[in-house]
């Protein structure tokens, strides 16, 4: 089931203005898959965020992104003192080694040093912020985002429930049409068999035992009562699942497979033009239902 929620927040923390933005979205998936993109230094939030998502989402490919920054007025470009100290120490060693070999090296400028990777740090100084307080603020705000995300999914679920109910009703209607056709189909098949039997009897001496076997086999093949009964039962089960207040996507996915199996059997045993048409219509509706079920959690 698809869904989206997000939002930007600005909070004062340790004399800094911390701004962050969530991006939570989901697309259809057979199972449950989480992908989290968190700023460097906030990996500790991955487990609590996953726990919150797992408690409320049962199916889908879910992507969660977080962008966090300190306001430019309070924290623009800053120098990473540790990296700068390591760089200066390394430059001293290079100068000493060069002098020992009688080489004269030009001293780097301050601009050269700032251009060294990592010396000029960009983005928020997360280490300077109160981590516990920041974590609390982020997780509390994520609860609001998650509520909005679930509300959107629930609205989509209500719309899907109407679509699936209509498809189940159509399957029930076609099943009833097939049941109403059984007597006519039986009469047409009997007439066809009598015609074929008369042709055989005209051409050869028929074995009565063989004829009885063929009649029994024909009766077994022609009986569609079990398939139609199972289709009715599947429709009832489908309506119950659509109304259930729990994740039912996988159960509905399995149910569509059972629907398709019965429709295939009906088509293979039809031996009647109109019954075959009903079977094909059933397969078309079931296939449409199967596609919609992939959207259900």
Secondary structure in CASP SS format (residue, H / E / C, confidence):
PFRMAT SS
TARGET T0000
AUTHOR 0000-0000-0000
METHOD secondary structure of the structure
MODEL  1
X C 1.00
X C 1.00
X E 1.00
X E 1.00
X E 1.00
X E 1.00
X E 1.00
X E 1.00
X E 1.00
X E 1.00
X E 1.00
X E 1.00
X E 1.00
X C 1.00
X C 1.00
X E 1.00
X E 1.00
X E 1.00
X E 1.00
X E 1.00
X E 1.00
X E 1.00
X E 1.00
X E 1.00
X E 1.00
X E 1.00
X E 1.00
X C 1.00
X C 1.00
X C 1.00
X C 1.00
X E 1.00
X E 1.00
X E 1.00
X E 1.00
X E 1.00
X E 1.00
X C 1.00
X C 1.00
X C 1.00
X C 1.00
X C 1.00
X C 1.00
X C 1.00
X H 1.00
X H 1.00
X H 1.00
X H 1.00
X H 1.00
X H 1.00
X H 1.00
X H 1.00
X H 1.00
X H 1.00
X H 1.00
X H 1.00
X C 1.00
X C 1.00
X C 1.00
X E 1.00
X E 1.00
X E 1.00
X E 1.00
X E 1.00
X E 1.00
X E 1.00
X E 1.00
X E 1.00
X E 1.00
X E 1.00
X C 1.00
X C 1.00
X C 1.00
X C 1.00
X C 1.00
X C 1.00
X C 1.00
X E 1.00
X E 1.00
X C 1.00
X H 1.00
X H 1.00
X H 1.00
X H 1.00
X H 1.00
X H 1.00
X H 1.00
X H 1.00
X H 1.00
X H 1.00
X H 1.00
X H 1.00
X H 1.00
X H 1.00
X H 1.00
X H 1.00
X H 1.00
X H 1.00
X H 1.00
X H 1.00
X C 1.00
X C 1.00
X C 1.00
X C 1.00
X C 1.00
X C 1.00
X C 1.00
X C 1.00
X C 1.00
X H 1.00
X H 1.00
X H 1.00
X H 1.00
X H 1.00
X C 1.00
X C 1.00
X C 1.00
X C 1.00
X C 1.00
X E 1.00
X E 1.00
X C 1.00
X C 1.00
X C 1.00
X C 1.00
X H 1.00
X H 1.00
X H 1.00
X C 1.00
X C 1.00
X H 1.00
X H 1.00
X H 1.00
X H 1.00
X H 1.00
X H 1.00
X H 1.00
X H 1.00
X H 1.00
X H 1.00
X H 1.00
X H 1.00
X H 1.00
X H 1.00
X H 1.00
X H 1.00
X H 1.00
X H 1.00
X H 1.00
X H 1.00
X H 1.00
X H 1.00
X H 1.00
X H 1.00
X H 1.00
X H 1.00
X H 1.00
X H 1.00
X H 1.00
X H 1.00
X H 1.00
X H 1.00
X H 1.00
X H 1.00
X H 1.00
X H 1.00
X H 1.00
X H 1.00
X H 1.00
X H 1.00
X H 1.00
X H 1.00
X H 1.00
X H 1.00
X H 1.00
X H 1.00
X H 1.00
X H 1.00
X H 1.00
X H 1.00
X C 1.00
X H 1.00
X H 1.00
X H 1.00
X H 1.00
X H 1.00
X H 1.00
X H 1.00
X H 1.00
X H 1.00
X H 1.00
X H 1.00
X H 1.00
X H 1.00
X H 1.00
X H 1.00
X H 1.00
X H 1.00
X H 1.00
X H 1.00
X H 1.00
X H 1.00
X H 1.00
X C 1.00
X C 1.00
X C 1.00
X C 1.00
X H 1.00
X H 1.00
X H 1.00
X H 1.00
X H 1.00
X H 1.00
X H 1.00
X H 1.00
X H 1.00
X H 1.00
X H 1.00
X H 1.00
X H 1.00
X H 1.00
X H 1.00
X C 1.00
X C 1.00
X H 1.00
X H 1.00
X H 1.00
X H 1.00
X H 1.00
X H 1.00
X H 1.00
X H 1.00
X H 1.00
X H 1.00
X H 1.00
X H 1.00
X H 1.00
X H 1.00
X H 1.00
X H 1.00
X H 1.00
X H 1.00
X H 1.00
X C 1.00
X C 1.00
X C 1.00
X C 1.00
X C 1.00
X H 1.00
X H 1.00
X H 1.00
X H 1.00
X H 1.00
X H 1.00
X H 1.00
X H 1.00
X H 1.00
X H 1.00
X H 1.00
X H 1.00
X H 1.00
X H 1.00
X H 1.00
X H 1.00
X H 1.00
X H 1.00
X H 1.00
X H 1.00
X H 1.00
X C 1.00
X C 1.00
X C 1.00
X H 1.00
X H 1.00
X H 1.00
X H 1.00
X H 1.00
X H 1.00
X H 1.00
X H 1.00
X H 1.00
X H 1.00
X H 1.00
X H 1.00
X H 1.00
X H 1.00
X H 1.00
X H 1.00
X H 1.00
X H 1.00
X H 1.00
X H 1.00
X H 1.00
X C 1.00
X C 1.00
X C 1.00
X C 1.00
END
